[in-house]
Amino acid sequence: MDPTVVLVLCLSCLLLFSLWKQSHGRGSLPPGPTPLPILGNMLQLDFKDVSKSLTKLSEVYGPVFTVCFGMKPTVVLHGYKAVKEALIDLGEEFSGRDGLPVNVKVNKGLGIIFSNGKTWKHTRRFSLMTLRNFGMGKRSIEERVQEEARCLVEELRKTNASPCDPTFILGAAPCNVICSVIFQNRFEYRDADFLKLMEKINENFRNVNSKIVQEKHNPQSEFTIDNLLVTVFDLFAAGTETTSTTLRYGLLLLLKHPEVTAKVQEEIERVIGRHRSPCMQDRSRMPYTDAVIHEIQRFIDLVPISAPRTTTCDVKFRNYLIPKGTPILPSLTSMLNDDKEFPNPEKFDPGHFLDKSGNFKKSDYFLPFSTGKRACVGEALARMELFLFLTTILQNFTLKPHGDVKDLDTTPLVSGLGRVPRSYKLSFIPV
């Protein structure tokens, strides 16, 4: 048979199989745009800003719809009600994790972020217990963050009020907090060991090895060196980059809005003064500062789409039947930018979290750490760091932009699965 004919027949069979699989795989899934063979809806999505593409699709197909990444149907949850019904009301059924191929290859299904089933449940429970033992939720962890905030201030003083890019310093501070929790030790910011930390992780397992000892004779134990290694990597990745990026973006927004900065510093002066370190008890007496920090997180929309989840079983959801193992994409943007909950969401406005009397106003739509059983395990620590680091910086320094405030661009440099601020310089002027 002619090779060309064979090739055409093979391609035709592949095309028919693709069409059948997509049709069969969608079953009674929610509606969505018609997928192309093999490619699915890839051509209908802007991968520079996937979240924006999903928002446009939600306007056509509603708050629950299906898109195909290649031949893989994925259910998108858009808006607070849909996310709550799935991730909170049916938390167990939507608690699986859809591992990206690169993470599956590297992490081998271990750790907290991309593990599943028994491995995930045991590892998450173990991690929370260990973090609590090391001070999470207790005064000792607050003291660690306060100590790091003081070290951060001293490091900023070394800039001598010269224009600087704060990226490294703001990244080192939250990383050092994780070091303090896991290794019971912080590092100088220029310390060689600190700069090569990830190469040294295996030398620092003495703090957690004793649970390993208890479980070493259990062949089904989840407490293996490999799992703990990946777990520590997860804690560093989740506990360092997100907090440091939020701090960096936050300072950029404060530079852009000096009137907001002035109000925060007035509140700091009135409640804390200049002769003691800020503490978490101060937050309840500082509604404007609390609102500003919440608005920073809402406005920057750091992770527009929560890490993909999967259904752990066949789930009946809003009259649809979602098969076990179906990837689920919760849109965090849809809640943080809800125009009914946050009027003019494209505008940076701390008033989004203040009532008419100036008191702090909570919002169920504020879910930058996601929600449900897969919510960020380090949420409490991140909230503490953001409050203590920002208030300590503003207690000790006046922020001076490098150039005209009008030229500061607060739109994200990268829009896709994550958002980061554009590079900028500022001066930290001691008060």
Sequence and secondary structure as in RCSB ss.txt:
>XXXX:A:sequence
MDPTVVLVLCLSCLLLFSLWKQSHGRGSLPPGPTPLPILGNMLQLDFKDVSKSLTKLSEVYGPVFTVCFGMKPTV
VLHGYKAVKEALIDLGEEFSGRDGLPVNVKVNKGLGIIFSNGKTWKHTRRFSLMTLRNFGMGKRSIEERVQEEAR
CLVEELRKTNASPCDPTFILGAAPCNVICSVIFQNRFEYRDADFLKLMEKINENFRNVNSKIVQEKHNPQSEFTI
DNLLVTVFDLFAAGTETTSTTLRYGLLLLLKHPEVTAKVQEEIERVIGRHRSPCMQDRSRMPYTDAVIHEIQRFI
DLVPISAPRTTTCDVKFRNYLIPKGTPILPSLTSMLNDDKEFPNPEKFDPGHFLDKSGNFKKSDYFLPFSTGKRA
CVGEALARMELFLFLTTILQNFTLKPHGDVKDLDTTPLVSGLGRVPRSYKLSFIPV
>XXXX:A:secstr
  HHHHHHHHHHHHHHHHHHHHHHHHTT       BTTTBTGGGS TTSHHHHHHHHHHHH SEEEEEETTEEEE
EEESHHHHIIIIIITTTTT EE   HHHHHHHTT TTTS  HHHHHHHHHHHHHHHHHTTTTSHHHHHHHHHHHH
HHHHHHHTTTT  B  HHHHHHHHHHHHHHHHHS    TT HHHHTGGGSGGGGGGGTHHHHHHHTT TT S  H
HHHHHHHHHHHIIIIIHHHHHHHHHHHHHHH HHHHHHHHHHHHHHT SSS   GGGGGG HHHHHHHHHHHHHH
 SSSB   EE SS EEETTEEE TT EEEEESHHHHT TTTSSSTTS  GGGGB TTS B   TT  TT  GGGS
 TTHHHHHHHHHHHHHHHHHHEEEEESS GGG   S SEESS EE     EEEEE 
